[in-house]
Amino acid sequence: MDDRRTTAPLAAALAVVLVWGLNFPLSKALFNQIGPAGFLGVRYLLMPLCAVALLCWRFGLRWPRLDRAEVGPLVRLTLVGQGLHLLASTYGMQGSTAFSASVLLACGPVFTLLILRFSGVERLSRGQIAGVATAATGALLFTSDKLLAADWQAGLGDLTLLAAAALFSYYTVASKPLIQHHGGVTVLGYGSLVCTLPMLLWCAPQLAALDWAAQPAWVWTGTVWQVAGGGFIGWLAWGWANERRGVARTAPLIYLMPLVAGLAAWLLGGEQFTLPKLLGAGVILAGVALAQFSPARTSPPAHPPPPAPSC
C-alpha cells in the first residue's frame, strides 16, 4: 500500500508532463489545419461543457457564491489569464515552433518572481537574481539564430510567447486571493465560463468560414483531448500529485515537458534544432530552475505589500 501511495502520484505527474509535452506539436498541427482562431473557437465551444461538468463533479448543483466585490476581479483576471494568455500563446506558436513554445512558456516562474519583486511583495535572493539573469541570457541565445537570419516573423512569435508567459504569471500572482478563498476548481470553472463569450466573438469569423464537413476526424478528437484531457483532467491530476507528493518534489518534473515536446516535434513534425537553439534551451531551463528553487530572502520587504492587482 505504501509503495502504491508513493508511485501513483509520481506516475500521475509524469503522465501529465507527457500529455502536456505532446500537446505542443498537436497544437501546431491543429493550427496548420484550421488556423489559430479556428482552434480557439472550437476549444471554447467545448470549454463551457467541461467547466459545468467540473463544477457539478466538485459541488453538485450547489455552486459556490462569489462576494459581489470578487466578481469584477474574477472577470478581469480571467480575461488576462485565460483570454489574452491563450491568444498570445496560440498566435505566438503559430509564428514559431512547438519546441520554442514549450521552452519559452516555461519561463513563467521567472516572470512570477519579477512581478513579486516589482510589486514589493518579495525581495529576490542572489540565487534568484542569478537565475533570472541566466534565463534572460538563454532566451537571447535561443532566439539568436532567428535574429541573425532576420527572421522577424519567427522572432515576433517568440516574443509573443514570452508575453504569454508573463500574462499567465501575472494571473497566477493576482488570482491567489481568489484561489485561497474559493479553491482552484471554482476559479478555473467560473473563469472558463466567463471567458467563453468573448473568445467565441473573437473567433466567430474563422468559425463561420471553417469547412466543418471537410475536417478529418483527428481534428475533433485532438481538440477534445486537448480541452478535456490535457486541460481539465491534466490540471486536476497535477494538483492531486502536488498534494500527495508536495510541490517541491513535483514541480521540477515540469522541466521534462520541453524535452517531450522537442522529441515529439522532431519525430512527428520533422522539426529541426540548431546548436544555438539547443544550448539556449538548456540555459533557459537551468536559469528558470535556479530562479524557482533558490531559497528566497528571509528579510521582510521595506514596505507592506500592496493589495492584489484587480485589473
C-alpha positions in Angstrom: 0.0 0.0 0.0 2.8 2.4 0.9 4.5 1.7 -2.5 1.3 2.5 -4.3 0.8 5.7 -2.4 4.3 6.8 -3.4 4.3 5.6 -7.0 0.7 6.5 -8.0 1.2 10.3 -7.6 4.6 10.2 -9.4 3.1 8.2 -12.2 0.2 10.7 -12.5 2.6 13.6 -12.6 4.8 12.0 -15.2 1.7 11.2 -17.3 0.6 14.8 -17.1 4.0 16.0 -18.2 3.9 13.6 -21.1 0.5 14.7 -22.2 1.3 18.4 -21.9 4.6 17.9 -23.8 2.8 16.0 -26.7 0.1 18.7 -26.8 2.6 21.3 -28.2 3.2 19.5 -31.6 -0.5 18.5 -31.6 -1.5 22.2 -31.2 0.8 23.2 -34.0 -0.8 20.6 -36.3 -4.3 21.8 -35.4 -3.3 25.4 -36.1 -2.0 24.4 -39.5 -5.2 22.6 -40.3 -7.9 25.0 -39.0 -6.0 28.2 -38.1 -5.3 29.6 -34.6 -8.7 31.3 -34.4 -10.5 28.2 -35.6 -8.7 26.2 -32.9 -9.6 28.6 -30.2 -13.2 28.8 -31.4 -13.6 25.1 -31.3 -11.9 24.9 -28.0 -14.3 27.4 -26.5 -17.3 25.6 -27.8 -16.1 22.7 -25.6 -14.8 24.7 -22.6 -18.2 25.6 -21.0 -19.3 21.9 -21.1 -16.1 20.9 -19.3 -16.4 23.7 -16.8 -20.0 22.8 -15.9 -19.1 19.1 -15.6 -16.1 20.1 -13.4 -18.2 22.3 -11.1 -21.0 19.7 -10.9 -18.5 17.0 -10.1 -17.0 19.1 -7.3 -20.0 20.8 -5.9 -23.1 19.1 -7.3 -25.8 21.6 -8.0 -24.8 24.0 -5.2 -22.1 26.0 -6.7 -20.1 28.4 -4.5 -21.3 32.0 -4.5 -18.8 34.9 -5.0 -18.9 38.0 -3.0 -20.1 41.0 -5.1 -16.7 42.6 -4.7 -15.0 39.5 -6.1 -16.9 39.3 -9.4 -15.1 42.2 -11.1 -11.6 41.0 -10.2 -12.5 37.5 -11.4 -13.7 38.7 -14.7 -10.7 40.9 -15.3 -8.2 38.3 -14.2 -9.9 35.7 -16.3 -9.7 37.9 -19.4 -6.0 38.2 -18.8 -5.1 34.7 -17.5 -7.3 32.7 -20.0 -8.2 35.1 -22.7 -5.1 37.2 -23.5 -2.8 34.4 -22.4 -4.3 31.9 -24.7 -4.5 34.3 -27.6 -0.8 35.2 -27.2 0.4 31.6 -26.8 -1.7 30.4 -29.7 -0.7 33.1 -32.2 2.9 33.0 -30.9 3.2 29.3 -31.5 1.6 29.8 -35.0 4.6 32.1 -35.8 7.1 30.0 -34.0 7.6 26.2 -33.4 6.2 23.7 -30.9 9.6 23.3 -29.2 10.1 27.1 -28.9 6.7 27.4 -27.4 7.4 24.7 -24.8 10.7 26.3 -23.8 9.6 30.0 -23.7 6.3 29.3 -21.9 8.4 27.5 -19.2 9.8 31.0 -18.3 6.7 31.6 -16.3 8.3 31.2 -12.8 10.9 33.9 -13.8 8.2 36.4 -14.6 6.4 35.5 -11.4 9.4 36.4 -9.4 9.9 39.6 -11.2 6.2 40.6 -10.6 6.5 39.8 -6.9 9.8 41.8 -6.8 8.5 44.9 -8.5 5.1 44.9 -6.7 7.0 44.9 -3.4 5.8 41.6 -2.2 9.1 39.8 -2.2 12.8 40.6 -2.4 14.9 38.4 -4.6 17.9 36.5 -3.2 21.2 36.3 -5.0 20.4 32.9 -6.4 17.0 34.1 -7.7 18.7 37.1 -9.4 21.3 34.8 -10.9 18.5 32.5 -12.2 16.6 35.4 -13.8 19.8 36.7 -15.5 20.7 33.2 -16.7 17.2 32.6 -18.1 17.4 36.0 -19.9 20.8 35.1 -21.4 19.4 31.8 -22.5 16.4 33.5 -24.2 18.8 35.7 -26.2 20.8 32.7 -27.2 17.7 30.7 -28.0 16.4 33.3 -30.4 19.9 34.4 -31.8 19.6 32.2 -34.9 16.3 33.9 -35.9 17.6 37.4 -35.1 20.8 36.9 -37.1 18.8 35.5 -40.0 16.4 38.5 -39.8 13.5 36.0 -39.5 11.3 38.7 -38.0 8.1 36.6 -38.1 9.6 33.8 -36.1 11.3 36.3 -33.7 7.9 38.0 -33.2 6.3 34.7 -32.5 8.9 34.0 -29.8 8.4 37.4 -28.2 4.7 36.8 -28.2 5.2 33.5 -26.4 7.3 35.3 -23.8 4.5 37.8 -23.4 2.0 34.9 -22.9 4.2 33.5 -20.1 4.3 36.9 -18.5 0.5 37.3 -18.7 -0.1 33.9 -17.1 2.4 34.8 -14.3 0.5 37.9 -13.6 -2.7 35.9 -13.4 -1.0 33.4 -11.1 0.0 36.1 -8.6 -3.1 38.3 -8.8 -5.6 35.4 -8.6 -4.0 34.0 -5.4 -6.6 35.6 -3.0 -9.5 34.2 -5.0 -8.0 30.8 -5.2 -7.2 30.8 -1.4 -10.8 31.8 -0.7 -12.7 29.6 -3.2 -10.3 27.0 -4.4 -8.7 26.3 -7.8 -11.7 24.3 -9.1 -14.1 27.2 -8.6 -11.8 29.8 -10.1 -11.0 27.6 -13.1 -14.6 26.7 -13.7 -16.1 30.1 -13.3 -13.2 31.7 -15.3 -13.8 29.3 -18.2 -17.4 30.3 -18.3 -16.6 34.0 -18.2 -14.1 33.8 -21.0 -16.3 31.7 -23.4 -18.4 34.5 -24.9 -15.5 37.0 -25.6 -13.4 34.2 -27.1 -16.3 33.0 -29.3 -16.9 36.5 -30.5 -13.2 36.9 -31.4 -13.2 33.6 -33.3 -16.6 33.9 -34.9 -15.3 34.9 -38.4 -12.9 32.0 -38.6 -15.6 29.6 -37.3 -18.1 30.8 -39.8 -15.6 30.3 -42.7 -14.5 26.9 -41.5 -15.5 24.0 -43.7 -16.6 21.7 -40.9 -17.5 18.7 -43.0 -14.1 18.6 -44.7 -12.1 18.4 -41.5 -10.6 15.0 -40.7 -11.6 13.2 -37.6 -8.3 13.8 -35.8 -9.1 17.5 -35.7 -12.1 16.9 -33.5 -10.6 14.1 -31.4 -7.4 16.1 -30.9 -9.2 19.3 -29.8 -11.5 17.3 -27.4 -8.4 15.7 -26.0 -6.6 19.0 -25.5 -9.5 20.6 -23.7 -10.8 17.7 -21.6 -7.7 15.6 -21.3 -4.7 17.9 -21.3 -6.7 20.8 -19.8 -9.2 19.9 -17.1 -8.2 16.3 -16.3 -4.5 17.2 -16.6 -4.7 20.1 -14.2 -6.7 18.0 -11.7 -4.2 15.2 -11.9 -1.3 17.7 -11.5 -3.0 19.2 -8.4 -3.6 15.8 -6.9 0.1 14.8 -7.5 1.3 18.1 -5.9 -1.0 17.5 -2.9 0.3 13.9 -2.4 4.0 14.3 -3.2 4.4 18.0 -2.3 5.1 20.9 -4.6 8.8 20.9 -4.0 9.1 17.2 -5.2 6.6 17.5 -8.1 7.3 20.9 -9.6 10.8 20.0 -11.0 9.2 17.4 -13.2 7.7 20.2 -15.4 11.2 20.7 -16.8 10.8 17.4 -18.6 8.0 18.9 -20.7 10.2 20.8 -23.3 12.2 17.5 -23.7 9.0 15.7 -24.5 7.7 18.4 -26.8 11.1 18.6 -28.6 11.3 14.9 -29.2 7.7 14.7 -30.4 8.2 17.7 -32.7 11.3 16.1 -34.2 9.7 12.6 -34.6 6.2 13.6 -35.6 6.6 17.1 -37.1 10.0 17.0 -38.6 11.2 20.0 -36.6 15.0 20.6 -36.8 17.1 22.0 -34.0 20.3 24.1 -34.3 23.1 24.0 -31.8 22.4 27.6 -30.5 18.7 26.6 -30.0 19.5 23.5 -28.0 22.1 25.3 -26.0 19.8 28.3 -25.4 17.0 25.9 -24.3 19.3 24.3 -21.8 20.4 27.7 -20.4 16.8 28.9 -20.1 15.6 25.9 -18.2 18.7 26.0 -15.9 18.0 29.6 -15.2 14.3 29.1 -14.6 15.1 26.2 -12.2 17.7 28.2 -10.4 15.3 31.2 -10.0 12.4 29.0 -8.9 14.2 26.7 -6.4 16.8 29.1 -4.9 16.0 30.0 -1.3 14.1 33.3 -1.0 15.3 36.2 1.1 14.1 36.0 4.6 14.2 39.7 5.3 10.8 41.4 5.0 10.1 44.0 2.3 10.8 47.6 3.1 7.1 48.5 3.0 3.9 46.4 3.3 2.9 44.6 0.1 0.2 46.3 -2.0 -3.2 44.7 -2.4 -3.6 42.1 -5.2 -4.0 43.8 -8.6 -7.6 43.9 -9.7 -7.1 44.6 -13.4 
